[in-house]
Amino acid sequence: MARLYDSRKRILVTGGAGFLGSHLIDKLLAQGHDILCADNLFTGTKRNLEHLHNHPRFEFLRHDVTFPLYVEVDEIYNLACPASPVHYQHDPVQTTKTSVHGAINMLGLAKRLKCRIFQASTSEVYGDPSVHPQREDYWGNVNPVGPRSCYDEGKRCAETLFFDYCRQFGLAIKVARIFNTYGPRMHPADGRVVSNFLIQALKGEPITVYGDGSQTRSFCYVDDLVDGIVKVMESPDGFTGPVNLGNPDEFTIRELADRVIAETKSRSKIETRPLPCDDPKQRQPDISLAKSALGWWPKVPLEEGLKETIGYFRALLAAETRAKGE
Ligand SMILES: NC(=O)c1ccc[n+]([C@@H]2O[C@H](COP(=O)([O-])OP(=O)(O)OC[C@H]3O[C@@H](n4cnc5c(N)ncnc54)[C@H](O)[C@@H]3O)[C@@H](O)[C@H]2O)c1
């Protein structure tokens, strides 16, 4: 039930102990809202929320979204889901359950509360795209039976559920397709390209490039992405998405490796490895819709975002070294 006595919202963020979720919570708290974070800590960590210990408007609930949740809130951001291939392939059945049962449970909650609900979808719904850059009206090229399918198809099914709840029950849904994002609080062992390269460079280990490194990616800094997520949630009634959120500046993986080496002043050398199964060759968002409908586009250049992220990983590695010495 909506509160009558103040305009501050009670907001549920699932997956809030993760990389994106914890930054989203910081932003929503800064806007003055009350936050309930529900997370099973599968890939997230309490360290990401440490600074909110004793915050009067923040509450943490250890909860798995594959089970129903009965709480009273005014808005729901559904981010719970492991996002990196090493994590989502660790228990693929649980990954599909998290996307599909998690969506059903959160949509059921939103239906009962008659509240807005945001879904963190992904550029992976486009699979290995045959059109470039990807617009929202491209239906994708996804392998339904490969090792990445638990994530890709789980997220596609979640989108279907969101749109069916909207059509069937008139639910106010907001769906964003998030492209590669990086920044502080990324999991250091998540196997994603930015964290991999940064850790390798900072440790002076070889930088492992899969394939010949000519495959391209676009990288969005987390602050830009979180601004976009909130803009999607605050968009006018009737705007459902799906809308792409990402940075269209495209780099080859090789270029990224070179920049990381330069920014960290590392002596690491580049080593090549075979390309993993179903690895997309190109990925670049078309963000025309986000620009026209939301007035959103990314502002932080790669060098600036890398500097912040390098600072975070340097501090993390130093803390690990200190802990080993104690
Ligand atoms: N980071 C990116 O580049 C990116 C790109 C596309 C989409 N996304 C989506 O954004 C969301 C957040 O991604 P992230 O990068 O912060 O990943 P993350 O792994 O850091 O965070 C995911 C969070 O969800 C939690 N979680 C996982 N399964 C759960 C379950 N069953 N119940 C409750 N909590 C659960 C984890 O413990 C973690 O805290 C995900 O839905 C992901 O698919 C992220």
The ligand as an SDF file (V2000), in Angstrom:
LIG
                    3D

 44 48  0  0  0  0  0  0  0  0999 V2000
   27.6530   -5.8000  -15.1500 N   0  0  0  0  0  0  0  0  0  0  0  0
   27.2950   -5.8830  -16.4060 C   0  0  0  0  0  0  0  0  0  0  0  0
   28.1030   -5.5580  -17.3150 O   0  0  0  0  0  0  0  0  0  0  0  0
   25.9060   -6.3450  -16.7890 C   0  0  0  0  0  0  0  0  0  0  0  0
   25.5810   -6.4030  -18.1610 C   0  0  0  0  0  0  0  0  0  0  0  0
   24.3150   -6.8380  -18.5220 C   0  0  0  0  0  0  0  0  0  0  0  0
   23.3720   -7.1450  -17.5610 C   0  0  0  0  0  0  0  0  0  0  0  0
   23.7020   -7.0810  -16.2500 N   0  0  0  0  0  0  0  0  0  0  0  0
   22.6680   -7.4690  -15.2640 C   0  0  0  0  0  0  0  0  0  0  0  0
   22.6750   -6.5910  -14.1630 O   0  0  0  0  0  0  0  0  0  0  0  0
   22.3950   -7.3110  -12.9600 C   0  0  0  0  0  0  0  0  0  0  0  0
   23.5050   -7.0580  -11.9500 C   0  0  0  0  0  0  0  0  0  0  0  0
   24.7550   -7.4700  -12.5020 O   0  0  0  0  0  0  0  0  0  0  0  0
   26.1360   -7.2820  -11.7190 P   0  0  0  0  0  0  0  0  0  0  0  0
   27.1760   -7.0330  -12.7280 O   0  0  0  0  0  0  0  0  0  0  0  0
   25.9340   -6.3350  -10.6140 O   0  0  0  0  0  0  0  0  0  0  0  0
   26.3580   -8.7700  -11.1900 O   0  0  0  0  0  0  0  0  0  0  0  0
   26.7530   -9.2720   -9.7430 P   0  0  0  0  0  0  0  0  0  0  0  0
   27.0090  -10.7410   -9.8630 O   0  0  0  0  0  0  0  0  0  0  0  0
   27.8180   -8.4180   -9.1660 O   0  0  0  0  0  0  0  0  0  0  0  0
   25.4170   -9.0210   -8.9240 O   0  0  0  0  0  0  0  0  0  0  0  0
   24.3170   -9.8890   -8.9520 C   0  0  0  0  0  0  0  0  0  0  0  0
   23.7570   -9.9920   -7.5430 C   0  0  0  0  0  0  0  0  0  0  0  0
   22.6380  -10.8850   -7.5600 O   0  0  0  0  0  0  0  0  0  0  0  0
   22.7380  -11.7490   -6.4370 C   0  0  0  0  0  0  0  0  0  0  0  0
   22.0140  -12.9800   -6.7420 N   0  0  0  0  0  0  0  0  0  0  0  0
   22.3250  -13.9410   -7.6420 C   0  0  0  0  0  0  0  0  0  0  0  0
   21.3950  -14.9120   -7.6380 N   0  0  0  0  0  0  0  0  0  0  0  0
   20.4790  -14.5470   -6.6990 C   0  0  0  0  0  0  0  0  0  0  0  0
   19.2850  -15.1340   -6.2200 C   0  0  0  0  0  0  0  0  0  0  0  0
   18.8250  -16.3000   -6.6890 N   0  0  0  0  0  0  0  0  0  0  0  0
   18.5960  -14.4890   -5.2510 N   0  0  0  0  0  0  0  0  0  0  0  0
   19.0330  -13.3150   -4.7330 C   0  0  0  0  0  0  0  0  0  0  0  0
   20.1610  -12.7120   -5.1520 N   0  0  0  0  0  0  0  0  0  0  0  0
   20.8670  -13.3130   -6.1330 C   0  0  0  0  0  0  0  0  0  0  0  0
   24.2340  -11.9550   -6.2420 C   0  0  0  0  0  0  0  0  0  0  0  0
   24.5760  -12.4220   -4.9560 O   0  0  0  0  0  0  0  0  0  0  0  0
   24.7660  -10.5690   -6.5480 C   0  0  0  0  0  0  0  0  0  0  0  0
   24.8150   -9.7570   -5.3940 O   0  0  0  0  0  0  0  0  0  0  0  0
   22.2580   -8.7800  -13.3540 C   0  0  0  0  0  0  0  0  0  0  0  0
   20.8930   -9.0840  -13.4900 O   0  0  0  0  0  0  0  0  0  0  0  0
   22.9460   -8.8570  -14.6990 C   0  0  0  0  0  0  0  0  0  0  0  0
   22.3990   -9.8750  -15.4900 O   0  0  0  0  0  0  0  0  0  0  0  0
   24.9580   -6.6950  -15.8370 C   0  0  0  0  0  0  0  0  0  0  0  0
  1  2  1  0
  2  3  2  0
  2  4  1  0
  4  5  1  0
  4 44  2  0
  5  6  2  0
  6  7  1  0
  7  8  2  0
  8  9  1  0
  8 44  1  0
  9 10  1  0
  9 42  1  0
 10 11  1  0
 11 12  1  0
 11 40  1  0
 12 13  1  0
 13 14  1  0
 14 15  2  0
 14 16  1  0
 14 17  1  0
 17 18  1  0
 18 19  2  0
 18 20  1  0
 18 21  1  0
 21 22  1  0
 22 23  1  0
 23 24  1  0
 23 38  1  0
 24 25  1  0
 25 26  1  0
 25 36  1  0
 26 27  1  0
 26 35  1  0
 27 28  2  0
 28 29  1  0
 29 30  1  0
 29 35  2  0
 30 31  1  0
 30 32  2  0
 32 33  1  0
 33 34  2  0
 34 35  1  0
 36 37  1  0
 36 38  1  0
 38 39  1  0
 40 41  1  0
 40 42  1  0
 42 43  1  0
M  CHG  2   8   1  16  -1
M  END
$$$$
